[in-house]
Amino acid sequence: MLRPGGRFLFTADERAQPKLPGHVPDWTPLLDAAQLAIEPKEIVAGTASRWTRLYALWLEHLDGIRAMHGDHIATDMEQEACEVGPTLDERSHVVITCRRD
């Protein structure tokens, strides 16, 4: 809940071609329905390339991650890199600030 005049900032992905029910093509209608005014909504440039590099590093150093943090963490990181990594070009990463009037 936000008091009148309160602000809420969040980061999220938007997908031009949603494939699953949880994929959001545009946050604007959802925020309008919640009676939140969007102040700035900005696309964060370069997000896909940064995540691609991070996922590559995870996979490259998986044995060290496993030794330091255990099988469960390493397996989760490997799964994320393999599942999310190939979808990064389908997403726009946005930062949205909302205000309750």
N, CA, C and O of each residue as an XYZ file, in Angstrom:
404
protein
N       0.835     -1.165      0.000
C       0.000      0.000      0.000
C       0.884      1.233      0.000
O       1.918      1.275      0.666
N       0.473      2.209     -0.735
C       1.166      3.486     -0.762
C       0.220      4.575     -0.279
O      -0.951      4.616     -0.658
N       0.733      5.431      0.538
C      -0.080      6.576      0.944
C      -0.144      7.553     -0.240
O       0.707      7.481     -1.126
N      -1.110      8.444     -0.278
C      -1.166      9.439     -1.348
C       0.147     10.211     -1.428
O       0.667     10.685     -0.418
N       0.662     10.325     -2.626
C       1.941     10.989     -2.856
C       3.133     10.066     -2.699
O       4.258     10.459     -3.005
N       2.905      8.821     -2.219
C       3.995      7.867     -2.043
C       4.520      7.372     -3.379
O       3.784      7.314     -4.364
N       5.789      7.019     -3.404
C       6.425      6.531     -4.634
C       6.897      5.094     -4.438
O       7.211      4.652     -3.333
N       6.932      4.393     -5.562
C       7.361      3.006     -5.585
C       8.229      2.836     -6.823
O       7.816      3.201     -7.924
N       9.418      2.292     -6.657
C      10.337      2.060     -7.764
C      10.581      0.563     -7.871
O      10.770     -0.113     -6.860
N      10.579      0.045     -9.091
C      10.897     -1.364     -9.280
C      11.560     -1.581    -10.629
O      11.451     -0.759    -11.538
N      12.243     -2.698    -10.733
C      12.835     -3.115    -12.003
C      12.122     -4.381    -12.449
O      11.694     -5.192    -11.628
N      12.002     -4.535    -13.748
C      11.300     -5.710    -14.285
C      11.661     -5.874    -15.750
O      12.292     -5.009    -16.358
N      11.251     -6.988    -16.292
C      11.382     -7.238    -17.720
C      10.051     -6.996    -18.405
O       8.989     -7.188    -17.813
N      10.116     -6.576    -19.648
C       8.953     -6.541    -20.529
C       9.314     -7.378    -21.745
O      10.456     -7.364    -22.204
N       8.342     -8.101    -22.258
C       8.587     -8.972    -23.414
C       7.608     -8.639    -24.528
O       6.393     -8.666    -24.332
N       8.144     -8.329    -25.684
C       7.304     -8.000    -26.830
C       6.465     -9.203    -27.260
O       5.345     -9.034    -27.743
N       6.991    -10.402    -27.091
C       6.313    -11.638    -27.476
C       6.169    -12.540    -26.253
O       6.920    -13.506    -26.119
N       5.219    -12.247    -25.355
C       5.068    -13.080    -24.150
C       4.742    -14.528    -24.508
O       3.917    -14.794    -25.382
N       5.401    -15.455    -23.822
C       5.178    -16.878    -24.085
C       4.488    -17.584    -22.921
O       3.872    -18.634    -23.106
N       4.590    -17.011    -21.726
C       3.991    -17.600    -20.537
C       3.092    -16.572    -19.866
O       3.268    -15.372    -20.077
N       2.130    -17.020    -19.062
C       1.213    -16.079    -18.412
C       1.911    -15.005    -17.570
O       1.403    -13.889    -17.462
N       3.040    -15.314    -16.985
C       3.744    -14.344    -16.152
C       4.571    -13.323    -16.914
O       5.092    -12.381    -16.317
N       4.698    -13.494    -18.223
C       5.458    -12.547    -19.029
C       4.609    -11.302    -19.280
O       3.437    -11.403    -19.644
N       5.199    -10.149    -19.086
C       4.477     -8.883    -19.216
C       5.010     -8.125    -20.425
O       6.201     -7.820    -20.490
N       4.129     -7.815    -21.394
C       4.593     -7.051    -22.551
C       4.769     -5.568    -22.243
O       5.620     -4.907    -22.838
N       3.960     -5.039    -21.306
C       4.016     -3.618    -20.963
C       3.400     -3.443    -19.574
O       2.244     -3.805    -19.356
N       4.158     -2.898    -18.652
C       3.675     -2.714    -17.284
C       2.663     -1.576    -17.162
O       1.939     -1.505    -16.169
N       2.601     -0.691    -18.145
C       1.754      0.502    -18.044
C       0.290      0.191    -17.736
O      -0.253      0.782    -16.802
N      -0.382     -0.705    -18.470
C      -1.789     -0.976    -18.162
C      -2.010     -1.538    -16.755
O      -3.016     -1.231    -16.116
N      -1.087     -2.347    -16.279
C      -1.210     -2.909    -14.930
C      -1.079     -1.821    -13.869
O      -1.801     -1.819    -12.871
N      -0.161     -0.909    -14.094
C       0.026      0.180    -13.133
C      -1.140      1.164    -13.191
O      -1.560      1.697    -12.164
N      -1.658      1.403    -14.390
C      -2.861      2.238    -14.524
C      -4.029      1.619    -13.761
O      -4.761      2.323    -13.066
N      -4.204      0.309    -13.889
C      -5.296     -0.389    -13.203
C      -5.141     -0.300    -11.682
O      -6.130     -0.308    -10.950
N      -3.910     -0.217    -11.222
C      -3.644     -0.084     -9.785
C      -3.691      1.379     -9.336
O      -3.404      1.698     -8.183
N      -4.055      2.248    -10.259
C      -4.151      3.693    -10.002
C      -2.818      4.283     -9.550
O      -2.754      5.118     -8.648
N      -1.760      3.819    -10.209
C      -0.432      4.363     -9.967
C      -0.010      5.159    -11.199
O      -0.107      4.672    -12.325
N       0.454      6.369    -10.981
C       0.941      7.210    -12.074
C       2.409      6.869    -12.314
O       3.210      6.825    -11.380
N       2.744      6.632    -13.560
C       4.143      6.352    -13.897
C       4.858      7.682    -14.041
O       4.449      8.556    -14.805
N       5.924      7.807    -13.293
C       6.754      9.001    -13.454
C       7.736      8.654    -14.561
O       7.326      8.691    -15.721
N       8.960      8.330    -14.315
C       9.708      7.847    -15.473
C       9.623      6.328    -15.597
O       9.518      5.606    -14.605
N       9.672      5.874    -16.829
C       9.832      4.453    -17.154
C      10.991      4.426    -18.134
O      10.897      4.963    -19.238
N      12.071      3.804    -17.730
C      13.282      3.844    -18.537
C      13.757      2.441    -18.874
O      13.770      1.553    -18.021
N      14.143      2.255    -20.121
C      14.773      0.995    -20.535
C      16.246      1.080    -20.155
O      16.914      2.076    -20.431
N      16.738      0.031    -19.524
C      18.138     -0.021    -19.120
C      18.929     -0.638    -20.273
O      18.850     -1.840    -20.529
N      19.681      0.199    -20.950
C      20.452     -0.253    -22.113
C      21.582     -1.187    -21.688
O      22.198     -0.994    -20.640
N      21.844     -2.190    -22.505
C      22.975     -3.076    -22.284
C      22.756     -4.191    -21.286
O      23.684     -4.939    -20.979
N      21.542     -4.314    -20.775
C      21.286     -5.334    -19.753
C      21.542     -6.736    -20.286
O      22.178     -7.548    -19.615
N      21.055     -7.024    -21.478
C      21.222     -8.379    -22.038
C      22.695     -8.743    -22.170
O      23.078     -9.866    -21.843
N      23.522     -7.826    -22.638
C      24.940     -8.153    -22.808
C      25.640     -8.360    -21.466
O      26.522     -9.210    -21.347
N      25.243     -7.580    -20.453
C      25.851     -7.775    -19.130
C      25.458     -9.124    -18.534
O      26.303     -9.831    -17.985
N      24.171     -9.485    -18.640
C      23.731    -10.778    -18.117
C      24.344    -11.929    -18.912
O      24.699    -12.959    -18.337
N      24.471    -11.761    -20.224
C      25.092    -12.808    -21.048
C      26.512    -13.080    -20.575
O      26.921    -14.234    -20.444
N      27.256    -12.019    -20.322
C      28.631    -12.165    -19.831
C      28.656    -12.816    -18.446
O      29.482    -13.691    -18.186
N      27.749    -12.389    -17.554
C      27.698    -12.976    -16.217
C      27.388    -14.469    -16.276
O      28.032    -15.269    -15.598
N      26.396    -14.842    -17.093
C      26.047    -16.259    -17.217
C      27.213    -17.059    -17.791
O      27.456    -18.187    -17.364
N      27.932    -16.491    -18.747
C      29.099    -17.184    -19.295
C      30.149    -17.413    -18.212
O      30.769    -18.475    -18.163
N      30.348    -16.428    -17.351
C      31.301    -16.584    -16.250
C      30.847    -17.648    -15.250
O      31.654    -18.439    -14.761
N      29.547    -17.656    -14.953
C      29.030    -18.699    -14.064
C      29.364    -20.079    -14.616
O      29.878    -20.938    -13.901
N      29.065    -20.280    -15.900
C      29.275    -21.594    -16.509
C      30.763    -21.934    -16.584
O      31.158    -23.085    -16.399
N      31.569    -20.928    -16.854
C      33.017    -21.137    -16.956
C      33.615    -21.541    -15.601
O      34.571    -22.314    -15.554
N      33.065    -21.029    -14.520
C      33.627    -21.251    -13.185
C      32.727    -22.115    -12.301
O      32.772    -22.016    -11.075
N      31.925    -22.947    -12.922
C      30.958    -23.751    -12.185
C      31.614    -24.681    -11.157
O      31.079    -24.875    -10.065
N      32.754    -25.248    -11.502
C      33.426    -26.137    -10.535
C      33.849    -25.369     -9.283
O      33.689    -25.868     -8.169
N      34.380    -24.172     -9.455
C      34.768    -23.353     -8.310
C      33.567    -22.916     -7.489
O      33.627    -22.887     -6.260
N      32.475    -22.574     -8.166
C      31.241    -22.196     -7.473
C      30.739    -23.380     -6.650
O      30.333    -23.223     -5.499
N      30.773    -24.558     -7.253
C      30.323    -25.769     -6.560
C      31.191    -26.033     -5.330
O      30.674    -26.382     -4.268
N      32.508    -25.868     -5.470
C      33.416    -26.110     -4.343
C      33.191    -25.092     -3.226
O      33.279    -25.433     -2.046
N      32.904    -23.858     -3.591
C      32.761    -22.801     -2.586
C      31.370    -22.755     -1.963
O      31.226    -22.493     -0.769
N      30.334    -23.015     -2.786
C      28.961    -22.797     -2.310
C      28.092    -24.057     -2.274
O      26.980    -24.033     -1.748
N      28.597    -25.140     -2.825
C      27.855    -26.397     -2.779
C      27.082    -26.696     -4.055
O      26.889    -25.839     -4.917
N      26.643    -27.964     -4.139
C      25.955    -28.448     -5.336
C      24.647    -27.718     -5.607
O      24.351    -27.379     -6.753
N      23.873    -27.479     -4.577
C      22.557    -26.877     -4.772
C      22.664    -25.499     -5.434
O      21.956    -25.222     -6.402
N      23.538    -24.645     -4.924
C      23.713    -23.297     -5.474
C      24.257    -23.386     -6.894
O      23.760    -22.706     -7.792
N      25.268    -24.215     -7.103
C      25.869    -24.336     -8.434
C      24.858    -24.850     -9.452
O      24.813    -24.366    -10.583
N      24.057    -25.818     -9.061
C      23.034    -26.364     -9.953
C      21.990    -25.301    -10.296
O      21.580    -25.180    -11.450
N      21.561    -24.534     -9.293
C      20.597    -23.456     -9.542
C      21.163    -22.408    -10.500
O      20.465    -21.935    -11.397
N      22.422    -22.053    -10.303
C      23.045    -21.052    -11.167
C      23.200    -21.580    -12.595
O      22.965    -20.851    -13.559
N      23.590    -22.832    -12.725
C      23.724    -23.430    -14.049
C      22.378    -23.473    -14.765
O      22.288    -23.160    -15.952
N      21.335    -23.861    -14.038
C      20.002    -23.929    -14.619
C      19.537    -22.541    -15.080
O      19.003    -22.396    -16.180
N      19.740    -21.535    -14.245
C      19.345    -20.180    -14.632
C      20.104    -19.712    -15.870
O      19.508    -19.154    -16.791
N      21.399    -19.936    -15.893
C      22.210    -19.514    -17.033
C      21.743    -20.186    -18.324
O      21.707    -19.553    -19.379
N      21.390    -21.455    -18.238
C      20.981    -22.206    -19.434
C      19.548    -21.913    -19.863
O      19.229    -21.996    -21.049
N      18.680    -21.571    -18.910
C      17.282    -21.309    -19.247
C      17.010    -19.833    -19.550
O      16.309    -19.516    -20.511
N      17.551    -18.950    -18.748
C      17.283    -17.522    -18.918
C      18.197    -16.916    -19.975
O      17.764    -16.085    -20.773
N      19.446    -17.329    -19.979
C      20.419    -16.760    -20.917
C      19.937    -16.684    -22.359
O      20.053    -15.627    -22.979
N      19.400    -17.766    -22.914
C      18.956    -17.714    -24.314
C      17.749    -16.798    -24.568
O      17.445    -16.497    -25.722
N      17.064    -16.355    -23.516
C      15.882    -15.501    -23.698
C      16.182    -14.019    -23.515
O      15.278    -13.194    -23.650
N      17.409    -13.664    -23.215
C      17.724    -12.278    -22.869
C      17.425    -11.296    -24.002
O      17.009    -10.167    -23.742
N      17.625    -11.703    -25.232
C      17.369    -10.796    -26.354
C      15.882    -10.550    -26.592
O      15.519     -9.647    -27.345
N      15.018    -11.343    -25.959
C      13.569    -11.178    -26.095
C      13.007    -10.195    -25.071
O      11.811     -9.901    -25.084
N      13.854     -9.690    -24.191
C      13.401     -8.895    -23.054
C      13.925     -7.469    -23.128
O      15.002     -7.207    -23.662
N      13.137     -6.560    -22.581
C      13.603     -5.198    -22.305
C      13.587     -5.050    -20.797
O      12.569     -5.303    -20.153
N      14.706     -4.643    -20.236
C      14.768     -4.444    -18.796
C      14.413     -2.989    -18.519
O      15.013     -2.077    -19.088
N      13.440     -2.778    -17.647
C      12.972     -1.422    -17.367
C      13.074     -1.099    -15.880
O      13.012     -1.982    -15.024
N      13.229      0.178    -15.605
C      13.143      0.723    -14.250
C      11.951      1.672    -14.281
O      11.887      2.588    -15.100
N      11.014      1.435    -13.374
C       9.770      2.219    -13.357
C       9.588      2.840    -11.981
O       9.704      2.166    -10.957
N       9.301      4.126    -11.977
C       8.921      4.816    -10.746
C       7.439      5.163    -10.850
O       6.999      5.752    -11.837
N       6.675      4.796     -9.828
C       5.229      5.039     -9.794
C       4.918      5.944     -8.611
O       5.669      6.019     -7.639
N       3.799      6.619     -8.727
C       3.344      7.486     -7.641
C       1.846      7.271     -7.423
O       1.077      7.164     -8.378
N       1.454      7.211     -6.180
C       0.027      7.156     -5.839
C      -0.447      8.594     -5.733
O       0.073      9.364     -4.925
N      -1.431      8.960     -6.542
C      -1.967     10.336     -6.489
C      -2.811     10.535     -5.255
O      -3.343     11.624     -5.041
